[in-house]
Amino acid sequence: MQRHLISAADLTRDDAVLILDTAEEMARVADRPIKKLPTLRGRTIVNLFFEDSTRTRISFEAAEKRLSADVINFTAKGSSVSKGESLKDTAQTLEAMGVDAVVIRHGASGAPYRLATSGWIDAAVINAGDGTHQHPTQALLDAFTMRRRLVGRDAGLGQDLSGKRITVVGDVLHSRVARSNVDLLHTLGAEVTLVAPPTLVPVGVETWPCEVSYDLDSTLPKSDAVMMLRVQRERMNAAFFPTEREYSRRYGLDGDRMAKMPEHAIVMHPGPMVRGMEITAEVADSERCTVVEQVANGVSIRMAVLYLLLGGNEPAVTHARTNEEK
Ligand code: NCD
């Protein structure tokens, strides 16, 4: 494993499987009455959020606290300082305080990379979403959810997602979740198909390790998981489709469409969902939709990442010895 986690593309298959397996260990902690491990006691982690977040911020904070780290939250919304300067100034302040890791979300693609390679700071840098670029822990928690549901919780240990067919639907152009998922799922052996209106498919997509389709209905029967993306209006400066109704009609997932998926197939969404736009309430609330499970899995994945980047050689979870071992 590298010292930072900037991009899902930096992970090898073995790195990714190690993170998923470690997250299974961490998930067991969540089943205990006391959900805490002493692993990162005395370590300081800063959550540096320059962009809005609900799930990712809360989930990192929960993960850090479950590992007993000292947590500092910094929300920099509305800063008028230019991005490069404010990032450097902030980094130097954090360095002066002696932080061990920085979890950063930033509107500018490349900000976490800059922080990790600038020499401004000595801490491990974890990308919690940068612009339209990457969101590696989201891809990891998605892969974790797929492995549990499509391979099995115990059966999945040590396994990747070879041969699984994953369809990612919606605003691929503005989605760091889509980019991170394509990279990681490819590394894990899955076959990815992107489905979007032509206006929301990025230039250069032919170099990505995936297929592209404009027809959702023909792709659904061949999918083991269908991941719906939010239309990211805050990143749009033009009209990418005629109307919301037209978008939903062609690219939204409703009950009739869901019925075209194989029986075992799951519906995923990174959140926040816009009910009535990319997904109907019927689908969002159905048994097959893993959106809440993805949030819970996010805590286990982030514990695993923090442990592997900061925890050194100590075992993550010490089990009570079984009778056979005694
Ligand atoms: C996504 C994000 O912020 O990249 N959400 C998340 O982290 N769970 C996707 C989105 O905002 O639509």
Residues whose N, C-alpha, C, O or C-beta is under 5 A from the ligand:
A	BS01	NCD	R55 T56 G129 H135 R230 P270 G271 P272
